[in-house]
């Protein structure tokens, strides 16, 4: 049996770093901490090495398709694929940021939705049988969904929405935001929230495709909310720790072989939530 391997994106700090730490302690296999910035990524690896843990590093910029392909090719050559993929990389503008909303929408979705989608496009085909995929979403997505028009809510909750249809909706949000008509068009006024609607719905779509095309492989794919925890992104007032934020993603990543659920769900506090 080939060596097992786990990959965590955006993992040089915050929840991503806590997820790598937990996997190093609990997962029997190699754990890759990936980060956009090589120096920061290697510093994070050294930090965990001082804790007697043994993470490995690979550079990954989810906004760069070639960077994603480099990681894919490395994983295929070294491990024959990936056993665990945790898509954690993401960005958020601060509440007080004065960047125009249209720009915030474009930049936020470029990373959180389109970058995550590009990673899935390249890496889902190399997920090994009994593999686990976890997309870190947010309850902000659920809250944003409630603030969207009934028409948009119906589309995002549809069990037959396609990836192409979802992509067009995400592009429309950016276009509407740039033109200053997003609220009139039924969107919530939160770029981060809408980006996470995209991540959760994408997860539901990909899980459905896996069930259809690779049913025998027993791959489980879910979206999750790590909770509101103290990170550079969420700020110092958040009640939880990054370690607490890692609990649900790690739980989903380590679902035992042969498990059939959860799959295609949105999970918070290790519990399936209604979407």
C-alpha positions, 0 to 999 in steps of 0.5 A: 500500500502506498504511503498515505498523504494529507494536504492542507491549503493556506496553512502557515497560520490560523486554522490551517496551521492548527489543522496541520498540527492536529493531523500530524498528531492523528493521521498515519501518513505524511502531512503537507502544510502548503502556503503561498509564501515559501518563507512563511510556510517553512517558518510554520513547518519549523514551528511545528517541528519544534513541537516534535511534529513532522509536517512537510512543506509544498508551495501552493498559490491557489490563485495560480493554476500552474502552482496547483498543477505543480502540486498535483504532479508532485502528489501523483509522482510521490504518492499516487494521489491524495488521501486527504485534501483540506481546502482552507485557504481564503481571505476576507476584507476587514469591516472597516476597509474602504476598498470599493465593494465591487473590488472587494467582491472580485478579489474575495471571490477570486480566492475563496470561490474561484481559487478553491474551485481550481484546486478541486478541478485539478486535485479531485481526480487524484483523490484516492479511494476512501479519500476525504475532501473538506472545504472550509466554508463558513456560517457567514455563507448560511447567513448571507444565503438568508439575506438573498432573494427567494429566487437566489435562495432557491437556486443555491439550495437546488439539488440539481444546480450545475457547476457551470450555473454556479460559476455564472451566478458567482460571476453575476454577483461580481458584475452586479457588485461592480455596477452597484446594483447587487442589492437590487438584484437580490444579493446579500451585501457581504462579499465574504458571505457570498464567496462562502455560499459558493464554496458550500454549493460547490461542495454539494455539487462535487459530492453529487458528482463523486457519488455518481461517477466514483460511487465504488471509491467511497470518497466523502466530500463536505463543507464545514464551518470551523466556528468564530475563532481568533485568527488574523482574519476573524480578529482578536474578539473571536471567542474560540481558538484556532485549535477549536476551529480545527476540530470539525475540519479534522473530524471530517478529514478522518472519517473512518474507512467505510463510512458513508456519511456525512457526504455533500453536507455543510457541517458545524460543530461536527453536526450536519446543518440544514442548508 
